[in-house]
Amino acid sequence: MKNIPGDSQPGYEVQQSVLSALADMSALTVFKNCGEHPLLRSFRALLEAWEIPSLSLLQRWAALMGELGSTGQGFFPRVRKLAFDSDNPFTLMAERGLEAGAFLTRLARNDLDRLGRLAAFDIPTLGFNLALYLRSLGLEDAAAGVEAEARSLWQTEGQEQAAGGLFGPPAGTVPGEGPQDQLNKSWGGSLEVFAAHIRQHGAGILSSHGFFRWVRPSGHAAPGFPRHVLTSDPISLADLSGYRSQRSLVIDNTLSFLEGKAANNLLLYGDRGTGKSATVKAVCREYMNRGLRLLELRKEDMGELPTMLEFTASRGLKFIIFIDDLSFENLDDSFTGLKALLEGGVEGRPPNTLIYATSNRRHLVRERPDRTADTGIRSFDTMQEQLSLSDRFGLTVFFTAPSQEEYLEIARFIAEKRGLVPDGKFREDALRWEKWFNGRSPRTASQFVAWLSGAKPFPWEKDEG
């Protein structure tokens, strides 16, 4: 990064650096999709307008500043993130632990060097030169605004680039000393470390998110795809109380899966609000950094299961397909398809995929009156068909409603986690709450504590008043 220019410096020669940056973007091959990101598209538009100065420069500068302001991060870390988030042949092979050939490796190394040079581009200098141009047109206010933005960007970028290249500066390097420009630009030298990182954390959308929902396009014309959950449930294992044996089963099974050992599909069933879904989400969050991803499938989209499995089979991370509140109105195709997948189908599930489902009932098909003449035989056959699905999950984990003391212990635990100190009325109020509302469960306990933390009168206090 150059020194910040002052009023006595009329401008900088930037044309060569502009042409070099345009050449780097044009030459991207394996990481070409990085150049299609709105950030680099707006950057390219600004550079392309630089050859023939006009007021369009101001518009394109504003577009680039808007892109930078959308996340609060500078240009350098944003471009670095694009490299890690890129879905391309090299990163997909790295995610699966496959070794790329010499030619693909050379292309990837060159592209990382190109992205490193782009990340280290001296954008503030463009801003200062644009300000000079605007002043030459008598547009003092516009020039002052651009100059202030460039000055702020210069300060931000200087701090962010001090971290060095893809993984920080080489050992023994003191930030701010030495050939910093070279440290920032030589990303290709970190290709092997980059590939190892992708192998552990994933490429593309999988690299920076842990929770996904399978999205079915409208009209069903195109295949479904995973979309990351913007506001995923922050629940963690440290937030859960009670049900230690149930949680232990889920944790042990998940660890076996991550370690490449035999593991079972899980059915978590039992009373409402007992923490079945919370357990699955907390366990998946605990092991995200070990390459585990949760992919939620809504029960009305069960027909998308084969497409989901094609996606997970093509990736190198481990996936939990999560089906919440699983039940069937009748023995339809989705029931048959899930049953065949769990056991006995020609096409089994990929080895990097498990299915975890929750349900409030042991029998996953709603029982309906059988009005056929041979009721006894039909009822027996229907019951066997219902059980054939739940039995094929391999491992079932039962969550029952807590006892009174277990319920109170959970409520106290949640209250203390939120910084509340249970007083002498805590027990009485907690018990009255569960009688007024949804019965004893962790969910009820959480709702009670949420009300308690709001310091509002309880409903029965209003009635009694």
C-alpha positions, 0 to 999 in steps of 0.5 A, spaced: 500 500 500 502 506 498 503 512 502 497 516 503 497 522 497 497 529 500 495 536 496 502 537 494 502 530 490 498 532 483 496 524 481 499 517 480 501 513 474 495 508 475 494 506 468 499 500 468 496 497 474 489 498 471 491 494 465 494 489 469 488 488 474 484 487 468 489 482 465 488 478 471 481 478 471 480 476 464 485 470 465 482 467 470 480 459 468 479 455 474 476 460 479 473 464 473 466 464 477 470 469 482 470 474 477 462 473 476 461 476 483 458 482 484 464 485 487 469 484 482 464 485 476 463 492 479 471 493 480 472 491 473 467 496 471 471 501 474 477 499 471 474 499 464 472 506 465 479 508 467 481 509 460 477 514 458 475 519 464 468 521 464 463 522 470 461 515 469 467 514 473 464 517 479 458 512 478 462 506 478 466 508 484 460 509 487 457 502 485 464 499 488 463 503 494 456 500 495 459 493 494 464 494 499 459 497 504 454 492 504 458 487 508 462 492 512 469 488 510 474 491 505 476 489 498 482 484 501 478 480 505 472 480 501 476 477 495 480 472 499 473 469 501 471 469 494 477 464 493 475 459 499 467 460 497 469 458 490 466 451 487 470 449 481 473 443 479 480 444 483 476 445 490 471 440 489 476 435 488 480 437 494 474 437 498 473 429 496 480 428 498 482 427 490 489 429 487 488 434 481 493 433 475 499 437 474 495 441 469 489 443 473 494 444 479 498 449 475 491 453 473 489 453 480 496 456 482 496 461 477 489 463 479 490 464 486 496 468 484 491 472 480 486 473 485 492 475 490 494 481 486 487 483 485 486 483 493 492 487 494 490 492 488 491 499 491 484 502 490 484 508 494 489 511 489 484 510 484 479 514 489 484 520 490 486 520 482 478 520 481 478 526 486 483 530 482 479 529 476 473 531 479 476 537 481 479 539 474 471 539 472 470 544 478 466 539 482 469 540 489 463 537 493 463 530 489 471 530 489 471 531 497 466 525 498 470 521 494 477 523 497 474 522 504 471 515 502 478 513 499 482 515 505 477 511 509 478 505 505 486 506 505 486 506 513 481 499 513 485 496 507 492 497 510 490 494 517 487 488 513 493 487 508 497 487 514 495 480 515 498 477 509 496 472 504 491 467 504 493 464 511 497 470 514 504 472 513 509 467 513 513 464 520 517 470 522 514 475 518 512 482 522 506 485 520 508 492 517 515 490 515 518 487 509 516 486 502 508 486 504 506 487 497 509 480 495 506 477 501 499 479 499 500 477 492 503 470 492 497 466 494 499 460 489 504 458 494 499 456 499 495 452 494 497 445 498 495 448 505 489 451 501 487 444 498 487 441 505 483 447 508 478 445 503 478 438 504 476 439 512 471 445 511 468 444 504 468 448 498 463 453 495 457 454 499 459 449 504 465 452 506 462 458 510 455 455 513 453 449 517 446 449 516 442 448 510 435 447 507 433 444 501 429 448 496 425 446 491 424 450 485 417 453 483 414 449 478 419 443 479 422 444 472 429 445 475 432 440 480 432 442 488 438 445 491 441 447 498 440 454 501 444 456 507 440 458 513 441 465 514 438 465 522 440 458 524 438 456 531 444 458 535 442 452 540 449 448 542 450 442 547 452 447 553 444 450 552 441 443 553 439 440 560 437 433 562 436 427 557 443 425 558 442 418 556 438 420 549 443 426 547 449 421 549 446 416 543 446 421 538 453 424 540 456 417 539 452 415 533 455 422 530 462 421 532 462 414 529 459 417 522 465 422 522 470 417 524 468 413 518 465 407 522 459 404 522 453 409 524 445 408 524 440 413 521 436 415 527 429 416 529 428 421 535 421 420 537 417 422 543 413 427 547 412 434 544 417 439 546 422 435 549 428 437 545 428 432 539 430 437 534 434 441 539 438 435 540 440 434 532 441 441 531 446 442 537 450 436 535 451 438 528 453 445 530 458 442 535 461 438 530 461 443 524 468 444 524 469 437 523 466 437 516 459 436 518 453 439 515 446 439 516 441 439 510 434 440 512 428 436 508 421 438 509 416 432 509 412 435 504 418 435 499 420 428 500 420 427 493 426 431 493 430 426 497 433 422 491 436 429 488 439 431 495 442 424 495 445 425 488 448 432 491 451 429 498 454 423 494 458 428 489 461 432 495 466 430 500 463 433 507 459 429 511 451 430 511 445 429 516 439 430 512 434 432 517 427 431 517 423 434 523 416 432 525 416 426 520 409 423 519 405 420 513 398 421 512 398 414 508 402 409 505 404 413 499 410 414 494 414 418 499 413 413 504 415 407 500 421 411 497 424 413 504 423 405 506 427 403 500 432 408 502 433 406 509 434 399 508 433 394 502 433 399 496 437 398 490 440 404 490 442 406 498 444 412 501 451 415 500 456 413 505 457 420 507 450 421 509 445 419 514 438 421 516 436 423 522 428 424 523 424 426 529 417 424 530 411 425 536 409 418 534 412 411 534 408 409 528 410 414 523 403 413 519 397 416 522 392 411 524 385 411 520 379 406 521 379 400 517 373 399 514 374 393 509 371 386 511 377 383 513 379 388 518 383 383 522 388 381 517 388 388 514 389 392 520 395 387 522 398 388 515 398 396 516 401 395 523 406 391 520 407 396 514 408 402 519 413 399 524 417 397 518 419 404 516 420 406 524 424 399 525 429 401 519 432 407 522 437 402 525 437 406 532 431 410 535 431 414 541 425 416 546 424 422 549 419 422 554 416 428 558 420 429 564 418 428 571 416 434 576 423 435 579 427 434 572 422 439 569 424 444 575 431 442 574 431 444 567 428 451 568 433 452 573 438 451 568 435 455 563 434 461 568 441 461 570 444 460 563 440 467 562 443 470 568 437 470 572 437 468 580 431 463 582 428 466 588 423 463 593 417 463 588 421 460 582 418 453 584 411 455 585 411 459 578 414 454 574 409 449 576 403 453 575 406 455 568 406 448 566 399 447 568 397 453 565 400 452 558 403 446 555 405 441 560 412 439 563 417 439 557 424 443 556 420 447 551 415 449 557 421 451 561 424 455 556 417 459 555 417 460 562 424 463 563 423 467 557 416 470 561 420 471 567 426 474 564 421 480 561 419 481 569 411 482 567 406 479 572 404 472 570 397 471 567 394 468 574 397 474 578 392 478 573 386 474 574 388 474 582 389 481 582 
